[in-house]
């Protein structure tokens, strides 16, 4: 919404933006992307801690490396694997929150937005695996 506000000043500040969206779309619009963001964080943290503990145990039991180095290696590898697993969900959230046009409906001037799976399917068709 910030990018769309550059060429045509629709909002004076963040509070004006939030109140305008609230009035035109209801309170749910302020939580757009919350579900997919929560799932993405669960995927990231689950992957991170599972890999971190596994790598920590592997290196400490099977390799002759100092504990400080093992923590750095395990943390770096676990973080990379966590992001690899969660980035597709963050891309969907980015499109859902930042790039999606809010479509008007016919009832009470409320708006609708594409659902998460529709966005993921559209991204896959348009850009394929490389986008993820």
Secondary structure as UniProt FT lines:
FT   TURN            2..3
FT   HELIX           4..7
FT   HELIX           14..25
FT   HELIX           27..31
FT   TURN            32..33
FT   HELIX           34..62
FT   HELIX           67..94
FT   HELIX           95..99
FT   STRAND          103..104
FT   TURN            108..109
FT   STRAND          111..112
FT   HELIX           116..127
FT   HELIX           128..131
//
